[in-house]
Amino acid sequence: MDVMIIASRDCTHYRNLARELDDLGVDYKVFYVEDEPELVEKYKIRHSPNLVVDGEVRFRELPTEHELRECLKPG
């Protein structure tokens, strides 16, 4: 599973999302909109944070813990 957080550097919520992913044992990469204009264009990023799973934007805001678990559960 390829998981990305796309966020602005000053977004306070992406750190919470990263912590949740860490708690779930999910590997992910963080990309900052200020450094990755091609990702902003590709995924039509307008808010922060965004969670992209296997090339699909799954959340354009901070998901609840339940939503995150449902999104990332295998199978």
DSSP file (Angstrom, degrees, kcal/mol; ACC not computed):
  #  RESIDUE AA STRUCTURE BP1 BP2  ACC     N-H-->O    O-->H-N    N-H-->O    O-->H-N    TCO  KAPPA ALPHA  PHI   PSI    X-CA   Y-CA   Z-CA
    1    1 A M              0   0    0      0, 0.0     2,-0.6     0, 0.0    26,-0.1   0.000 360.0 360.0 360.0 130.1    0.0    0.0    0.0
    2    2 A D        -     0   0    0     26,-0.0    52,-3.3     2,-0.0     2,-0.4  -0.895 360.0-177.0-102.0 115.1    1.4    3.4   -1.0
    3    3 A V  E     +A   53   0A   0     -2,-0.6    26,-1.7    24,-0.3     2,-0.4  -0.950   4.1 178.5-120.6 130.5    0.3    6.1    1.5
    4    4 A M  E     -Ab  52  29A   0     48,-2.7    48,-2.9    -2,-0.4     2,-0.5  -0.985  19.5-153.3-129.8 139.8    1.0    9.8    1.2
    5    5 A I  E     -Ab  51  30A   0     24,-2.9    26,-3.0    -2,-0.4     2,-0.5  -0.964  13.9-167.3-103.3 127.7    0.2   12.8    3.3
    6    6 A I  E     +Ab  50  31A   0     44,-2.4    44,-1.8    -2,-0.5     2,-0.3  -0.974  26.9 145.0-116.1 118.4    0.1   16.0    1.2
    7    7 A A  E     - b   0  32A   0     24,-2.4    26,-2.0    -2,-0.5    27,-0.3  -0.939  50.5 -99.9-147.7 163.2    0.0   19.0    3.4
    8    8 A S    >   -     0   0    0     -2,-0.3     3,-1.6    24,-0.2     6,-0.2  -0.600  38.8-116.2 -82.5 153.8    1.1   22.6    3.8
    9    9 A R  T 3  S+     0   0    0      1,-0.3    -1,-0.1    -2,-0.2    23,-0.0   0.813 115.1  48.8 -61.3 -30.6    4.1   23.2    6.1
   10   10 A D  T 3  S+     0   0    0      2,-0.0     2,-0.4     0, 0.0    -1,-0.3   0.368  80.5 121.0 -93.8   7.2    2.0   25.3    8.5
   11   11 A C    <   -     0   0    0     -3,-1.6     4,-0.3     1,-0.2     3,-0.0  -0.566  43.4-168.0 -70.9 123.0   -0.9   22.7    8.7
   12   12 A T  S  > S+     0   0    0     -2,-0.4     4,-0.6     1,-0.2     3,-0.3   0.706  80.2  61.9 -83.8 -20.0   -1.3   21.7   12.3
   13   13 A H  H >> S+     0   0    0      1,-0.2     4,-1.9     2,-0.2     3,-0.5   0.784  86.9  68.9 -79.0 -27.1   -3.6   18.8   11.5
   14   14 A Y  H 3> S+     0   0    0      1,-0.2     4,-2.7     2,-0.2    -1,-0.2   0.833  93.9  59.1 -64.9 -28.5   -1.2   16.7    9.4
   15   15 A R  H 3> S+     0   0    0     -4,-0.3     4,-2.2    -3,-0.3    -1,-0.2   0.883 105.1  49.8 -65.4 -37.0    0.9   16.0   12.4
   16   16 A N  H <X S+     0   0    0     -4,-0.6     4,-2.2    -3,-0.5    -2,-0.2   0.906 110.9  49.5 -65.3 -41.6   -2.1   14.3   14.0
   17   17 A L  H  X S+     0   0    0     -4,-1.9     4,-2.4     2,-0.2    -2,-0.2   0.921 110.5  50.1 -62.9 -44.2   -2.7   12.3   10.9
   18   18 A A  H  X S+     0   0    0     -4,-2.7     4,-2.5     1,-0.2    -2,-0.2   0.903 109.6  51.5 -61.0 -41.6    0.9   11.2   10.9
   19   19 A R  H  X S+     0   0    0     -4,-2.2     4,-2.6     2,-0.2    -1,-0.2   0.907 109.2  50.3 -62.9 -41.8    0.7   10.2   14.5
   20   20 A E  H  X S+     0   0    0     -4,-2.2     4,-1.7     2,-0.2    -2,-0.2   0.914 110.9  48.7 -62.3 -43.2   -2.4    8.1   13.8
   21   21 A L  H  X>S+     0   0    0     -4,-2.4     5,-2.6     2,-0.2     4,-0.5   0.905 110.8  51.1 -64.1 -40.6   -0.7    6.4   10.9
   22   22 A D  H ><5S+     0   0    0     -4,-2.5     3,-1.3     1,-0.2    -2,-0.2   0.931 108.6  51.5 -59.6 -45.8    2.3    5.7   13.1
   23   23 A D  H 3<5S+     0   0    0     -4,-2.6    -1,-0.2     1,-0.3    -2,-0.2   0.829 110.7  48.9 -61.2 -32.6    0.0    4.2   15.8
   24   24 A L  H 3<5S-     0   0    0     -4,-1.7    -1,-0.3    -5,-0.2    -2,-0.2   0.514 114.0-118.8 -84.4  -5.3   -1.5    2.0   13.1
   25   25 A G  T <<5 +     0   0    0     -3,-1.3     2,-0.5    -4,-0.5    -3,-0.2   0.780  60.4 153.0  73.4  26.9    1.9    0.9   11.9
   26   26 A V      < -     0   0    0     -5,-2.6     2,-0.3    -6,-0.1    -1,-0.2  -0.780  41.1-135.8 -94.3 128.4    1.3    2.3    8.4
   27   27 A D        +     0   0    0     -2,-0.5   -24,-0.3   -26,-0.1     2,-0.3  -0.633  38.2 158.4 -78.2 139.3    4.3    3.4    6.3
   28   28 A Y        -     0   0    0     -2,-0.3     2,-0.4   -26,-0.1   -24,-0.2  -0.963  34.0-131.9-154.3 166.2    3.8    6.7    4.6
   29   29 A K  E     -b    4   0A   0    -26,-1.7   -24,-2.9    -2,-0.3     2,-0.5  -0.958  17.1-139.5-123.9 146.2    5.5    9.7    3.1
   30   30 A V  E     -b    5   0A   0     -2,-0.4     2,-0.4   -26,-0.2   -24,-0.2  -0.912  18.0-174.4-107.2 131.0    4.9   13.4    3.7
   31   31 A F  E     -b    6   0A   0    -26,-3.0   -24,-2.4    -2,-0.5     2,-0.4  -0.978  16.2-140.2-123.5 138.1    4.9   15.8    0.8
   32   32 A Y  E >>  -b    7   0A   0     -2,-0.4     3,-1.6   -26,-0.2     4,-1.2  -0.836  10.3-138.8-101.9 133.0    4.5   19.6    1.3
   33   33 A V  T 34 S+     0   0    0    -26,-2.0     3,-0.2    -2,-0.4     7,-0.2   0.817 103.2  62.4 -58.8 -31.1    2.5   21.6   -1.2
   34   34 A E  T 34 S+     0   0    0    -27,-0.3    -1,-0.3     1,-0.2   -26,-0.1   0.776 113.7  34.1 -65.1 -25.4    5.1   24.3   -1.2
   35   35 A D  T <4 S+     0   0    0     -3,-1.6    -1,-0.2     1,-0.2    -2,-0.2   0.552 117.2  52.7-104.4 -11.7    7.7   21.9   -2.6
   36   36 A E    >X  +     0   0    0     -4,-1.2     4,-1.8    -3,-0.2     3,-0.8  -0.532  50.1 158.9-130.6  65.3    5.5   19.7   -4.8
   37   37 A P  H 3> S+     0   0    0      0, 0.0     4,-2.2     0, 0.0     5,-0.2   0.812  77.6  60.2 -60.7 -28.4    3.4   21.8   -7.3
   38   38 A E  H 3> S+     0   0    0      2,-0.2     4,-2.6     1,-0.2     5,-0.1   0.871 105.4  47.4 -68.0 -34.5    3.0   18.8   -9.6
   39   39 A L  H <> S+     0   0    0     -3,-0.8     4,-2.6     2,-0.2     6,-0.2   0.880 109.1  54.6 -70.6 -37.6    1.3   16.8   -6.8
   40   40 A V  H  X>S+     0   0    0     -4,-1.8     5,-2.0     1,-0.2     4,-0.5   0.927 114.3  41.0 -58.7 -45.5   -0.9   19.8   -6.1
   41   41 A E  H ><5S+     0   0    0     -4,-2.2     3,-0.7     3,-0.2    -2,-0.2   0.941 114.8  50.6 -68.2 -48.5   -2.0   19.9   -9.7
   42   42 A K  H 3<5S+     0   0    0     -4,-2.6    -2,-0.2     1,-0.2    -1,-0.2   0.901 122.1  31.2 -58.4 -45.0   -2.3   16.1  -10.1
   43   43 A Y  H 3<5S-     0   0    0     -4,-2.6    -1,-0.2    -5,-0.1    -2,-0.2   0.326 104.8-122.3-100.6   7.0   -4.5   15.7   -7.0
   44   44 A K  T <<5 -     0   0    0     -3,-0.7     2,-0.3    -4,-0.5    -3,-0.2   0.929  39.0-166.5  53.9  50.8   -6.3   19.1   -7.2
   45   45 A I      < +     0   0    0     -5,-2.0    -1,-0.2    -6,-0.2     3,-0.1  -0.540  30.8 148.2 -75.0 127.5   -5.1   20.0   -3.7
   46   46 A R        +     0   0    0     -2,-0.3     2,-0.2     1,-0.2    -1,-0.2   0.471  63.6  34.6-132.1 -16.3   -6.8   23.0   -2.2
   47   47 A H  S    S-     0   0    0      2,-0.0    -1,-0.2    14,-0.0    14,-0.1  -0.793  85.1 -83.8-134.5 175.0   -6.9   22.2    1.6
   48   48 A S  S    S+     0   0    0     -2,-0.2    14,-0.2     1,-0.1   -41,-0.1  -1.000  87.8  27.2-143.4 139.0   -4.6   20.5    4.1
   49   49 A P        +     0   0    0      0, 0.0     2,-0.4     0, 0.0   -42,-0.2   0.559  64.7 179.6 -91.5 166.5   -4.1   17.7    5.0
   50   50 A N  E     -A    6   0A   0    -44,-1.8   -44,-2.4    10,-0.1     2,-0.5  -0.981  16.0-150.4-125.8 140.0   -4.8   15.2    2.3
   51   51 A L  E     -AC   5  59A   0      8,-2.5     7,-3.0    -2,-0.4     8,-1.4  -0.959  12.0-169.9-113.5 120.8   -4.4   11.5    2.5
   52   52 A V  E     -AC   4  57A   0    -48,-2.9   -48,-2.7    -2,-0.5     2,-0.5  -0.944   1.7-172.5-112.3 124.8   -3.6    9.7   -0.8
   53   53 A V  E >  S-AC   3  56A   0      3,-2.7     3,-1.6    -2,-0.5   -50,-0.2  -0.975  71.6 -18.9-121.5 121.9   -3.8    5.9   -0.8
   54   54 A D  T 3  S-     0   0    0    -52,-3.3    -1,-0.2    -2,-0.5   -51,-0.1   0.877 129.9 -48.6  49.4  44.3   -2.6    4.0   -3.8
   55   55 A G  T 3  S+     0   0    0    -53,-0.3     2,-0.4     1,-0.2    -1,-0.3   0.511 117.8 106.6  81.7   5.2   -2.9    7.0   -6.0
   56   56 A E  E <  S-C   53   0A   0     -3,-1.6    -3,-2.7   -13,-0.0     2,-0.6  -0.968  72.3-123.9-121.3 130.9   -6.4    8.0   -4.9
   57   57 A V  E     +C   52   0A   0     -2,-0.4    -5,-0.3    -5,-0.2     3,-0.1  -0.607  33.8 172.6 -70.4 116.5   -7.2   10.9   -2.6
   58   58 A R  E     +     0   0A   0     -7,-3.0     2,-0.4    -2,-0.6    -1,-0.2   0.767  64.9  19.9 -97.4 -31.4   -9.2    9.3    0.2
   59   59 A F  E     -C   51   0A   0     -8,-1.4    -8,-2.5     1,-0.1    -1,-0.3  -0.999  46.1-172.7-141.6 138.7   -9.5   12.3    2.5
   60   60 A R  S    S+     0   0    0     -2,-0.4     2,-0.3   -10,-0.2   -10,-0.1   0.070  82.9  30.9-112.3  19.3   -9.2   16.0    2.0
   61   61 A E  S    S-     0   0    0    -14,-0.1   -10,-0.1   -10,-0.1   -14,-0.0  -0.921 110.7 -60.2-158.5 176.9   -9.4   16.8    5.7
   62   62 A L        -     0   0    0     -2,-0.3     2,-0.1   -14,-0.2    -2,-0.1  -0.566  57.5-144.4 -70.9 116.2   -8.4   15.1    8.9
   63   63 A P        -     0   0    0      0, 0.0     2,-0.1     0, 0.0    -4,-0.0  -0.372  18.0-106.0 -77.1 160.3  -10.3   11.8    9.1
   64   64 A T     >  -     0   0    0      1,-0.1     4,-2.4    -2,-0.1     5,-0.2  -0.367  34.5-106.6 -73.3 165.4  -11.6   10.3   12.3
   65   65 A E  H  > S+     0   0    0      1,-0.2     4,-2.5     2,-0.2     5,-0.2   0.907 122.6  50.6 -60.4 -41.3   -9.7    7.4   13.7
   66   66 A H  H  > S+     0   0    0      2,-0.2     4,-2.5     1,-0.2     5,-0.2   0.930 110.1  49.0 -63.3 -46.1  -12.6    5.1   12.6
   67   67 A E  H  > S+     0   0    0      1,-0.2     4,-2.3     2,-0.2    -1,-0.2   0.900 112.0  49.8 -60.0 -40.7  -12.6    6.4    9.1
   68   68 A L  H  X S+     0   0    0     -4,-2.4     4,-2.0     2,-0.2    -1,-0.2   0.928 110.5  48.4 -65.9 -45.3   -8.8    6.0    8.9
   69   69 A R  H  X S+     0   0    0     -4,-2.5     4,-1.0     1,-0.2    -2,-0.2   0.918 113.0  48.7 -60.7 -43.7   -8.9    2.4   10.1
   70   70 A E  H  < S+     0   0    0     -4,-2.5     3,-0.4     1,-0.2    -1,-0.2   0.900 111.8  49.5 -62.8 -41.3  -11.7    1.6    7.6
   71   71 A C  H  < S+     0   0    0     -4,-2.3    -1,-0.2     1,-0.2    -2,-0.2   0.859 118.1  38.3 -65.0 -37.0   -9.8    3.1    4.8
   72   72 A L  H  < S+     0   0    0     -4,-2.0    -1,-0.2    -5,-0.2    -2,-0.2   0.424  83.0 118.9-101.4  -0.1   -6.6    1.3    5.5
   73   73 A K  S  < S-     0   0    0     -4,-1.0    -3,-0.0    -3,-0.4    -4,-0.0  -0.444  71.2-102.6 -71.3 142.6   -7.8   -2.1    6.5
   74   74 A P              0   0    0      0, 0.0    -1,-0.1     0, 0.0    -2,-0.0  -0.205 360.0 360.0 -64.3 150.4   -6.5   -4.9    4.3
   75   75 A G              0   0    0     -3,-0.1    -2,-0.1     0, 0.0    -3,-0.0   0.463 360.0 360.0  75.3 360.0   -8.7   -6.5    1.7
